[in-house]
Amino acid sequence: MTTTTYTVTGMTCGHCEGSVRSEVSKLPGVSAIDVSAASGRLVIASESPLDDAAVLAAVDEAGYSAARA
């Protein structure tokens, strides 16, 4: 199990969190997602390391910007 943390900018509410969660959950191998608009953090648990570019693209698809923390 691998855990990776990202900083997400632009989230302000629960709907924002849900949008990010929805897009990131589509990535293969993701087993758990914790996303918080208050802290601007996205923590992903996965079976194996995820491709950072794929995670950043998923967050971008949700309408936000991210960087690996």
N, C-alpha and C positions, 0 to 999 in steps of 0.2 A: 504494500500500500504506500502510495506517495501523496504528500500534501504539498500544495503550491499556493502561495499567497500573491495576490495582485492588488494594486491600488487602482480604484475606479473613480474617475472624476465625472461630475455632472448628475449623479444620482441625488434625488431630494426626498423620495418617499417610497412607500411600499410598492407602488406600481412600478417604479424604477427597478427596485429589487427583483420583482417578478419578471420583468422583461429580460434582465440579465440572466436570471436563473433559467428561464425558458430557453434562451439561445445556447447557453453553456451546457445545459443538460443534453443537448443534441450531439455533443461530441462523444465519440466512442471511448469507452473505458471510464467515464466519469461515474463515481459511485456515490458521492455526496457533495453538496454545494452549500456554503454558508456565505450569504451576501448581506451587507449592511450599508444602507445609505448614510446612517449616522457616522460611521467610522470610515466610509469609503473603501471598505475592504471586501475582497472576494477571496474566499478560501475554497479550494477544490481538492477533494480526495479522489484519487484515481488508482486503478489497478496497476498502471505503469506510468512513467513520466509522460506528460502531455506535450504536444508541440506548442510552444509559446505563440507562434504565429497564428495557429488555429484558435487559441483562446482569445487572443487580441482581436481577431477577425469576428469571433462570435460576440464579443462585447461591443465592437463597432456596429455590428448588425443590429444590436439592441438599441443603438443610438448614443453610446457613451465611449469614453476613452479609457484605456487601461495601460498599466505598466507593471512589470513584475516587481514585487516589493522585495 
